[in-house]
């Protein structure tokens, strides 16, 4: 690991344990000044590694069972993958999260969380369609939906992992990557169950199933109620906006929500409540900007949480209690990741060991 990456991890650890009721501490100022400010949709730099060639027609059933993969003289056989096999996949992803210091804020973690979220958030409880079971974002038109702009970076990031562990389905890999990213960015433990199968383009979901950041609480309810969530769960899931940033060449919006975009905390809620926000004057879509530093932003859908009488109390609770946020976030994001997945009764739940544990 590079010296820069080690320094960044130490800064995050210090930030994670600092008092959350202090806004512009010197450590956060230092973190913000040293943080990366590049778009996650930038094309990765070319490396000397030759393109990987994948064997077509490999049979992978529900992310487990028997898998035979042959490439040249190499053959990989996995009979009924164990939790140790999945831990190896986790470790591989974790080892690569910060391999490019010039990518976004120095980590692929946030975009991997977004990939897992968007793969899952298409679920419809009435039609039983969509969700993480299928990985249909690999295909057009779903991969080209506006809400999925920029996620090719996350999918491409995971291709070498898929090549190294060809027995795992894309559907299971994408969710495992999201779980890994949350835990490695100092979030709560997220229980993981394998068992998703990959589907073809015929299973692609229609556009419009994911949240529109320019809308308010009525739209949020339409989207999340369709999946089976309630107001409290909407607010808890929104806490993922503590991670990452918006990009003008993706959503059209611009900027991070917090000063620590690669560390999961309840700062999203505290900043939403404690800071003064005004509509940013610029040529882009309407978004809010913090008055004090003008370096943070909130989306209309974020600001709607404190304008809605039923949702605001949950924002206040999570702002006061990070442990409560972590508990509720872990519960609801696990449900999100499992929507519509036909798990076998004997499927074991896995709690992955963190690489820094």
N, C-alpha and C positions, 0 to 999 in steps of 0.2 A: 504494500500500500504506500502511496506517495506521501511525502512529508505534509503536503497541502491537505491531503485527505485525513491524515491523523490529526492535524491541527483543527480541521473542521469538526471532526467527531468530538474532540475535547470541548470545543466551543458549544456544540449542541448539548453535551452533557451538562455543562455549566448552566446553560440557558434553561434546560428542562427542569432543573432543581431550584431555580431562582424564584423569588417571590413573584406571584402572578398578579398582584395588585399594583405593581409598579410598571408604569408605561415606558418611559424613555430612559432606562438604566444604561450605564456605560457599556455593560456587556452586550446589550441588544444593539446599541449604536455601533459597537465594533462588529457584531455579527452582520448587521445590515450593510455596513460599509464594505465588509469583505465578501459579502454574498454575491453570487453570480446573478447576472441580469440579462441572460440571453434567452431567446425563445426556444421552447421545446420542439418546435417544428423545424428547427435548423437541420439540415442534412448532416448526418454523422460524418466525421472526417474519414477519408479512405485509410485503410490499414493495409498491411502487407499480407493479411490473411486472404487466401483465395476464396471465392464464393463457394458456399456449401451446396452440395448436390444431394437432393433428397429422393429416396426411392418412392415411387408412386405405387398406390394400390396396397399399401401395408394395412393389415387388419388389426384394428385396435377396438376392443369392445369395452365400453363403459370405463375406460381408464385403467383396467386391470386385466387379469387373465393372462393368457399366453401370447407372447409377442416375439416374432422372429424378424430381425432386421439384418440385411446383408448389404454392405457397401465395400466393394473390392474384396479384400480377404478378411475384413472384419465382420464378425457376427455377434449380435447381442441377443441374449435370450433372457426373458424375465417371466418367471412363473409366479402368478399371484403376488404382485408387488407388496412389500411390507411397509410399515411406517418408516423403517430405516431407509428404504428406497426413496420414499417421498422426502425424507429429511435431506438426502443427498441432492435432490432437485432444489430444495429450499436453500441449501448452502451454496450451490452454484449461482443461483440468482443473487443471493446476498453478497457474494464475493465480487459481483460485477456492478452493483448499484452505483458505485462512485468511481468507476474506472475512467470516466471522462470528466476532468475538472471543468472543462469549458461547456458542459451540457447544462443548460438552464441554470439552476441554483446549485449545481454540482452533484445532483443525484437523479437517477431515473425513477426513484421511489414514487413521487407524486403522479407521474404519468402512468405507472403500473397500477396504482390504486384506481385511477380514472378508467383504465382499460377494464379492470374487473367490475367496476361500478356500472359502466355503460353496457358491458356484455350481459349483466344481470338485470339492469333496470328497464328492459324491454318487456318484462313479464306482464301478462294479462291474466288475472285470476279467473275471469269468466270464460275465456276461450282456451285457457291453459297453453298459450303459445308464448314464445319468447323466453327470456331468461338465459342463464349461463349455460344451460344444456344445449350445446350445438356449435358454439363459437362461430356463428354465422356472419360475424363482422368481417371474416376473411373474404367475403364475397360482395360483389355489387348486387343490388344497390346499397345494402346496409353499410358497407364500409365507407361509402361516399356520403352518407347522411351528414348534414351540417353539424349535428351534435358530436359526431365522431371525428371531426377534423383534427388532424395532428396525432391520432392514435396509431397511425402506421409506424410512428417512431417506437411505440411500446411493442407492437407486434414484431417489428424487425429486431428489436433488442432481444426478444425471446427466441428467435429462430435458432441461434447457436445452442441454446439450452435444449430445445426440442430435438436438435440433431444429436446431442450428446445423450439424451434420454428419450429415444424414439418410441418407447412403450407408452408414454403418457399422452393422453389426448390433449389437443389444444384447449378444449373446454376446461379440463382440470388444471392445465398449466397456467392459463390466464388467471384463474381464481387463486391458485397457489401463489402466484407472483404478487397478487394484491395482498394476500395475507402476509407474505414475507415482507413486503414494503411497509405495511402498517407496523409490524413488530420491530423491524430494523430501524424505523424512524421513531422509536421509543414510545409507540402506542401500546395498547393493551394486547394481551394474547387473544388470538382469534381462532376458535376451533375450526378444524378443516376436515371435510369428508370427501374422499374421491368417489368417482362413480359416474361422471358425466361422459357423454358420448358426443362425437362430432357429427354434424349434419351437413347437408349440401345446401346449395343456394336456394332451393325451393322452400327452405324453412326460414329465409330472411324475413324479418318483421318490417312492417310499414314504417315510414318516417313519422315522427311526431310523438313517439312513445316516451322520449326522454325529456327532462325538464327544460323549459326555455327560461334562461336567466333574466330575460327582459320582462318577465311577467310577475304577477303578484301572488298572494296567498290562495286565491281561488284556483288559479292554474296549478299551483303546487298540490292542492288537495285533489284535483282531477287526476294528476299524474300518479301521486303516491297512493291514493285510495284505490286506484285501479290495480295496484300491486298487492293491496291488502294492509297497508300501513295506516296509522292514525297520526294525529297532530303531534303528539310527543315524539313519535318515531321520525317524523319529518324533520323536526328540529335536531334530533340526535344525529341523523344521517348528514344533516347540513354541516355538522362540525368537521367533516372531512375537508371543508374549505380552509381549514387551518394549514393545509398542505398545498403547495404548488402556487401557480399564478395563471392569469389569463394572458392571451397573446393576440395581438391585433390581426395576425394573419391566420388565426383560427376562429375564435368566437367573435373577434372584432373588439372585445374588451381588452383592457391593459392593466397589468400590475398584480402584485400579491395581496392577499388578505391580511397576512401577519408578517412580523419581522423575522419569523423562524419558519420559512416555507418548507423545510425538510425535517421538521420536528413536530410530531402531533401533540398538541396541548389544547387546553380550553381557551386559549387566547382569542380565538375567533369570536367567542361569545363576549368576553370581557371588552374587547376592542369595539365590538358592535354596540355595546351599551355605554361604555365610558367615554368614547371619543365623540367629538362633534364632526358630523358628516355634512358635506355640501355637494351639490351636483357639479361634477367636473365640467369646466369649460374647455371643450376641445372638439375636434371634428369627428370623433367616434360616437358610438351609441351611448345613450344615457347611462352613466354609472356614478357612484358616489366616491368622494375623495376625502381623506381625513384632513381636517383643517390645520392641525398642528404641524405635520411633516410633509403633507402632500405626496407621500410616497406609498400610501396604502389605498386600497379601493374596496368597495362593497358593491355588489350587483343589486339591481332592483329586487330580485328574488331573495337576496340576503336581508335587505332592509325591510322587506315585507314581514319578516319574522318578528320584528319589534313593533310593527304597526298593527299586527293582528292580536286581538285580546286573548285568544285562546293559546296562541303560540308563544307570546312574549314571556309568560311565567316560566316556561321551560328554558328559554334563553337565560333568564335570571338564575334559575337553579344551576344550570351547567356552568355559568360564569363564576358562581360561588364555590362550586364543588367539582374539582377535576376528577376525583375518584368516581363520583356519580356519573359524570360524562363518560368516562372510560367504560364503566360497567354497562351503561345503556347503549353506548355506541357499539361495543363488542357484541351485545345481544342482537341488535337490529341489523348490523352489517353482516353477521353470520346468516341471519334469515334472508337478507337480500341476496347473498351469494348462493343460497340454496333453493331459491324460488323455482319451482317446476322441475326439480331434479328427481328422477325416480330411483332414489337410493335403495339398495338391497337391505333387508332387515339386519343382516350381519355386518354391514359396513361399519368399520371402526372409526371413531372420532380421534383425530390426531391434534395434539398440541405441540407445535414445533419448538425446538430449542433454538434460542436466539444465538447468533454467532458471537455476541459480546457477553454472553452469560458466563 
